[in-house]
């Protein structure tokens, strides 16, 4: 393979990585789904391995994709940090719409192997809802992560959130950023990326690296043995997160009206993104 062909392939991989990075940074959009759409999901999952020899062999693929993801996440984080600072209510409502709009897609994955939800799997659903409601009454949400110097509690929480986000990111149909938003870590991490807060990024990144390498086995086990139960738990967490995400500052003023419009737009986006795959499935049938 000539140098120019390799360079061309690397550029395309960087661009695909940017698309995945942008998807990972936006709640309700699944980076795993974008990896599927860009046709590198299977290769990406196969390339991430604890086997050092195989990992080194896959570096010509992983490095450009990784660079693209970092660029995509950083650019999106800078834009979102500005939006949170200037237009908090509309931005929150847009993300709430994206998360609500993604529910039918997660439900579709939940019922992929069975048209009905088995009664036993309602237990993890209610566990997810109750857990999030309990967090609300415990006064958590975005306040779960304190500003200023990182304490041991914050370090542990960021590592755990990095791990969870990385695992969720790899599951097609599930947004890692959405899960971070659910647990109240999203705003802090986006701000840390935009402002290059290395302390937070190192903690979160350490958890993410562990999560990426552990995800393959964890996902394989959960999807094989408890697929529907796992998705029911995720749905419960999403439903229970709505009071956390809805902005307390909401008022029926100009920003509030724009926010309602963006809420509807957010609901529509994941549903519209699903149309091409539905059309392709209909054509195949």
Kinemage of the C-alpha trace (Angstrom):
@kinemage 1
@onewidth
@group {chain A} dominant
@subgroup {mainchain}
@vectorlist {calphas} color= white
{ca unk a 1} P 0.000 0.000 0.000
{ca unk a 2} L 1.444 3.353 -1.078
{ca unk a 3} L 2.051 6.268 1.265
{ca unk a 4} L -0.758 8.326 -0.322
{ca unk a 5} L -3.279 5.503 0.018
{ca unk a 6} L -2.310 5.058 3.687
{ca unk a 7} L -2.553 8.825 4.254
{ca unk a 8} L -5.975 8.930 2.579
{ca unk a 9} L -7.224 6.036 4.730
{ca unk a 10} L -5.883 7.708 7.871
{ca unk a 11} L -7.641 10.995 7.009
{ca unk a 12} L -10.932 9.159 6.534
{ca unk a 13} L -10.422 7.386 9.867
{ca unk a 14} L -9.774 10.747 11.574
{ca unk a 15} L -12.994 12.151 10.049
{ca unk a 16} L -14.947 9.107 11.210
{ca unk a 17} L -13.375 9.514 14.653
{ca unk a 18} L -14.481 13.173 14.723
{ca unk a 19} L -18.064 12.087 13.944
{ca unk a 20} L -17.949 9.487 16.733
{ca unk a 21} L -16.430 12.048 19.125
{ca unk a 22} L -19.174 14.575 18.399
{ca unk a 23} L -21.779 11.849 18.929
{ca unk a 24} L -20.185 10.822 22.211
{ca unk a 25} L -20.277 14.419 23.470
{ca unk a 26} L -23.992 14.953 22.793
{ca unk a 27} L -26.493 13.366 25.218
{ca unk a 28} L -29.020 11.151 23.455
{ca unk a 29} L -26.719 10.454 20.502
{ca unk a 30} L -24.950 7.100 20.587
{ca unk a 31} L -21.276 7.080 19.631
{ca unk a 32} L -21.618 3.322 19.155
{ca unk a 33} L -24.425 3.874 16.656
{ca unk a 34} L -22.332 6.405 14.726
{ca unk a 35} L -19.489 3.863 14.668
{ca unk a 36} L -21.960 1.388 13.151
{ca unk a 37} L -23.138 3.977 10.597
{ca unk a 38} L -19.532 4.814 9.615
{ca unk a 39} L -18.880 1.048 9.281
{ca unk a 40} L -16.016 0.770 11.760
{ca unk a 41} L -17.858 -0.540 14.854
{ca unk a 42} L -16.868 -4.210 14.489
{ca unk a 43} L -13.283 -3.303 13.639
{ca unk a 44} L -13.124 -0.856 16.555
{ca unk a 45} L -14.423 -3.397 19.081
{ca unk a 46} L -12.054 -6.031 17.733
{ca unk a 47} L -9.083 -3.657 17.846
{ca unk a 48} L -9.540 -2.760 21.524
{ca unk a 49} L -7.939 -5.674 23.333
{ca unk a 50} L -5.758 -6.208 26.427
{ca unk a 51} L -3.494 -8.369 24.234
{ca unk a 52} L -0.438 -6.077 23.830
{ca unk a 53} L 0.743 -7.613 20.545
{ca unk a 54} L -2.683 -7.286 18.925
{ca unk a 55} L -3.111 -3.784 20.350
{ca unk a 56} L 0.211 -2.636 18.824
{ca unk a 57} L -0.765 -4.234 15.517
{ca unk a 58} L -4.049 -2.278 15.533
{ca unk a 59} L -2.402 1.089 16.331
{ca unk a 60} L -2.417 2.314 12.667
{ca unk a 61} L -6.204 2.063 12.909
{ca unk a 62} L -6.750 3.112 16.528
{ca unk a 63} L -4.483 6.196 16.515
{ca unk a 64} L -6.266 8.162 13.722
{ca unk a 65} L -9.693 7.169 15.057
{ca unk a 66} L -8.616 8.191 18.578
{ca unk a 67} L -7.223 11.528 17.345
{ca unk a 68} L -10.490 12.215 15.532
{ca unk a 69} L -12.545 11.374 18.622
{ca unk a 70} L -10.464 13.724 20.787
{ca unk a 71} L -10.897 16.538 18.228
{ca unk a 72} L -14.646 15.922 17.959
{ca unk a 73} L -15.163 15.812 21.728
{ca unk a 74} L -13.034 18.935 22.330
{ca unk a 75} L -14.733 21.044 19.644
{ca unk a 76} L -18.178 19.982 20.847
{ca unk a 77} L -17.227 20.601 24.491
{ca unk a 78} L -16.076 24.163 23.752
{ca unk a 79} L -19.365 24.927 21.999
{ca unk a 80} L -21.463 23.284 24.715
{ca unk a 81} L -19.589 25.009 27.533
{ca unk a 82} L -20.506 28.359 25.949
{ca unk a 83} L -24.139 27.273 25.497
{ca unk a 84} L -24.440 26.116 29.122
{ca unk a 85} L -23.007 29.438 30.289
{ca unk a 86} L -25.151 31.652 28.043
{ca unk a 87} L -28.300 29.671 27.198
{ca unk a 88} L -28.593 27.137 30.006
{ca unk a 89} L -32.370 26.560 29.926
{ca unk a 90} L -32.720 26.049 26.125
{ca unk a 91} L -29.615 23.836 26.066
{ca unk a 92} L -30.875 21.676 28.936
{ca unk a 93} L -34.289 21.316 27.283
{ca unk a 94} L -32.658 20.370 23.967
{ca unk a 95} L -30.720 17.623 25.712
{ca unk a 96} L -33.830 16.509 27.587
{ca unk a 97} L -35.549 16.203 24.208
{ca unk a 98} L -32.650 14.203 22.784
{ca unk a 99} L -32.789 11.839 25.755
{ca unk a 100} L -36.577 11.403 25.572
{ca unk a 101} L -36.360 10.939 21.805
{ca unk a 102} L -33.803 8.186 22.278
{ca unk a 103} L -36.133 6.172 24.557
{ca unk a 104} L -37.972 4.433 21.667
{ca unk a 105} L -34.587 3.405 20.206
{ca unk a 106} L -33.437 1.964 23.542
{ca unk a 107} L -36.833 0.255 23.899
{ca unk a 108} L -36.375 -1.226 20.430
{ca unk a 109} L -33.041 -2.719 21.492
{ca unk a 110} L -34.671 -3.907 24.719
{ca unk a 111} L -37.303 -5.895 22.792
{ca unk a 112} L -34.962 -7.059 20.044
{ca unk a 113} L -34.929 -10.713 21.147
{ca unk a 114} L -38.461 -10.765 22.537
{ca unk a 115} L -41.497 -8.733 21.497
{ca unk a 116} L -42.677 -8.555 25.101
{ca unk a 117} L -40.824 -7.378 28.176
{ca unk a 118} L -40.662 -10.240 30.638
{ca unk a 119} L -42.216 -9.310 34.020
{ca unk a 120} L -38.989 -10.225 35.847
{ca unk a 121} L -37.183 -7.467 33.911
{ca unk a 122} L -39.496 -4.821 35.353
{ca unk a 123} L -37.446 -5.212 38.549
{ca unk a 124} L -34.252 -3.603 37.095
{ca unk a 125} L -36.465 -0.930 35.472
{ca unk a 126} L -37.945 0.083 38.836
{ca unk a 127} L -34.527 -0.187 40.482
{ca unk a 128} L -33.247 2.377 37.952
{ca unk a 129} L -36.198 4.734 38.525
{ca unk a 130} L -36.045 4.445 42.324
{ca unk a 131} L -32.279 4.960 42.327
{ca unk a 132} L -32.547 8.204 40.353
{ca unk a 133} L -35.478 9.486 42.447
{ca unk a 134} L -33.480 8.700 45.596
{ca unk a 135} L -30.575 10.739 44.212
{ca unk a 136} L -32.966 13.635 43.602
{ca unk a 137} L -34.193 13.612 47.203
{ca unk a 138} L -30.608 13.218 48.380
{ca unk a 139} L -29.897 16.566 46.707
{ca unk a 140} L -27.516 15.222 44.038
{ca unk a 141} L -27.639 15.823 40.291
{ca unk a 142} L -25.010 18.238 39.004
{ca unk a 143} L -24.109 19.107 42.610
{ca unk a 144} L -22.779 15.572 42.960
{ca unk a 145} L -19.501 16.990 41.620
{ca unk a 146} L -18.048 19.904 43.548
{ca unk a 147} L -16.182 22.846 42.059
{ca unk a 148} L -12.639 23.679 43.047
{ca unk a 149} L -9.978 21.335 44.397
{ca unk a 150} L -10.685 17.643 43.850
{ca unk a 151} L -11.187 15.619 46.994
{ca unk a 152} L -10.952 11.849 47.262
{ca unk a 153} L -14.729 11.578 46.795
{ca unk a 154} L -14.596 13.546 43.540
{ca unk a 155} L -11.661 11.531 42.221
{ca unk a 156} L -13.464 8.241 42.860
{ca unk a 157} L -16.704 9.573 41.303
{ca unk a 158} L -14.934 10.801 38.151
{ca unk a 159} L -13.126 7.459 37.719
{ca unk a 160} L -16.424 5.583 38.145
{ca unk a 161} L -18.219 7.896 35.702
{ca unk a 162} L -15.408 7.520 33.158
{ca unk a 163} L -15.761 3.755 33.440
{ca unk a 164} L -19.570 3.806 33.093
{ca unk a 165} L -19.507 6.299 30.205
{ca unk a 166} L -16.929 4.232 28.296
{ca unk a 167} L -18.939 1.038 28.714
{ca unk a 168} L -22.197 2.772 27.697
{ca unk a 169} L -20.482 4.462 24.740
{ca unk a 170} L -19.721 1.117 23.135
{ca unk a 171} L -23.313 -0.177 23.318
{ca unk a 172} L -25.104 0.796 20.074
{ca unk a 173} L -28.282 2.736 20.832
{ca unk a 174} L -27.047 3.959 24.231
{ca unk a 175} L -25.417 7.365 24.673
{ca unk a 176} L -22.475 7.546 27.082
{ca unk a 177} L -23.081 11.293 27.453
{ca unk a 178} L -26.722 10.602 28.224
{ca unk a 179} L -25.652 8.290 31.066
{ca unk a 180} L -23.289 11.012 32.364
{ca unk a 181} L -26.150 13.523 32.172
{ca unk a 182} L -28.347 11.101 34.105
{ca unk a 183} L -25.789 10.883 36.926
{ca unk a 184} L -25.020 14.606 36.950
{ca unk a 185} L -21.426 14.341 35.709
{ca unk a 186} L -21.926 15.687 32.192
{ca unk a 187} L -21.729 19.450 32.795
{ca unk a 188} L -18.574 19.113 34.918
{ca unk a 189} L -16.792 16.898 32.387
{ca unk a 190} L -17.726 19.112 29.416
{ca unk a 191} L -16.444 22.159 31.287
{ca unk a 192} L -13.228 20.280 32.149
{ca unk a 193} L -12.665 19.363 28.489
{ca unk a 194} L -13.380 22.896 27.257
{ca unk a 195} L -11.063 24.446 29.869
{ca unk a 196} L -8.457 21.645 29.765
{ca unk a 197} L -8.832 20.904 33.474
{ca unk a 198} L -6.197 18.172 33.599
{ca unk a 199} L -7.016 16.992 37.133
{ca unk a 200} L -10.595 16.108 36.184
{ca unk a 201} L -9.598 14.795 32.745
{ca unk a 202} L -6.949 12.444 34.164
{ca unk a 203} L -9.418 10.972 36.685
{ca unk a 204} L -12.207 10.634 34.140
{ca unk a 205} L -9.800 9.379 31.459
{ca unk a 206} L -8.379 6.711 33.776
{ca unk a 207} L -11.889 5.355 34.358
{ca unk a 208} L -12.663 5.559 30.635
{ca unk a 209} L -9.535 3.600 29.656
{ca unk a 210} L -10.363 0.871 32.179
{ca unk a 211} L -13.966 0.905 30.941
{ca unk a 212} L -13.018 0.580 27.273
{ca unk a 213} L -10.843 -2.480 27.882
{ca unk a 214} L -13.295 -4.064 30.302
{ca unk a 215} L -16.346 -3.198 28.199
{ca unk a 216} L -15.961 -6.000 25.677
{ca unk a 217} L -16.243 -8.728 28.340
{ca unk a 218} L -18.842 -6.890 30.422
{ca unk a 219} L -21.057 -6.143 27.420
{ca unk a 220} L -20.658 -9.653 26.054
{ca unk a 221} L -21.721 -11.138 29.405
{ca unk a 222} L -24.634 -8.740 29.996
{ca unk a 223} L -25.941 -8.914 26.423
{ca unk a 224} L -25.785 -12.726 26.348
{ca unk a 225} L -27.249 -13.421 29.773
{ca unk a 226} L -29.247 -10.325 30.759
{ca unk a 227} L -29.822 -8.324 27.563
{ca unk a 228} L -33.419 -7.285 28.215
{ca unk a 229} L -32.793 -6.743 31.937
{ca unk a 230} L -29.780 -4.530 31.178
{ca unk a 231} L -31.779 -2.350 28.785
{ca unk a 232} L -34.676 -2.184 31.275
{ca unk a 233} L -32.253 -0.865 33.898
{ca unk a 234} L -30.986 1.763 31.415
{ca unk a 235} L -34.578 2.782 30.592
{ca unk a 236} L -35.340 3.105 34.297
{ca unk a 237} L -32.313 5.339 34.795
{ca unk a 238} L -33.390 7.507 31.842
{ca unk a 239} L -36.992 7.868 33.053
{ca unk a 240} L -35.831 8.646 36.581
{ca unk a 241} L -33.373 11.249 35.300
{ca unk a 242} L -36.006 13.571 33.785
{ca unk a 243} L -36.514 15.629 37.013
{ca unk a 244} L -32.702 15.977 37.302
{ca unk a 245} L -32.297 17.314 33.773
{ca unk a 246} L -35.331 19.611 33.586
{ca unk a 247} L -33.939 23.077 34.419
{ca unk a 248} L -35.239 24.512 37.695
{ca unk a 249} L -34.652 27.991 36.202
{ca unk a 250} L -37.316 27.409 33.515
{ca unk a 251} L -39.714 30.316 33.055
{ca unk a 252} L -42.211 31.151 30.305
{ca unk a 253} L -39.990 33.891 28.893
{ca unk a 254} L -38.091 34.125 25.590
{ca unk a 255} L -35.502 31.491 26.565
{ca unk a 256} L -38.235 29.248 27.946
{ca unk a 257} L -40.230 29.375 24.701
{ca unk a 258} L -37.094 28.699 22.652
{ca unk a 259} L -36.340 25.869 25.069
{ca unk a 260} L -39.743 24.242 24.473
{ca unk a 261} L -39.156 24.418 20.712
{ca unk a 262} L -35.695 22.878 21.147
{ca unk a 263} L -37.203 20.190 23.402
{ca unk a 264} L -39.461 19.134 20.511
{ca unk a 265} L -36.554 19.350 18.067
{ca unk a 266} L -34.475 17.197 20.402
{ca unk a 267} L -37.206 14.559 20.580
{ca unk a 268} L -37.419 14.494 16.779
{ca unk a 269} L -33.676 14.173 16.037
{ca unk a 270} L -33.082 10.585 17.291
{ca unk a 271} L -36.345 9.462 15.670
{ca unk a 272} L -35.373 11.009 12.323
{ca unk a 273} L -31.892 9.460 12.552
{ca unk a 274} L -33.589 6.061 12.797
{ca unk a 275} L -35.563 6.500 9.543
{ca unk a 276} L -32.743 5.382 7.148
{ca unk a 277} L -32.281 2.090 9.026
{ca unk a 278} L -36.063 1.510 9.054
{ca unk a 279} L -36.184 2.153 5.313
{ca unk a 280} L -33.293 -0.241 4.722
{ca unk a 281} L -34.975 -2.936 6.840
{ca unk a 282} L -38.231 -2.505 4.904
{ca unk a 283} L -36.385 -2.807 1.583
{ca unk a 284} L -34.625 -5.985 2.726
{ca unk a 285} L -37.955 -7.511 3.744
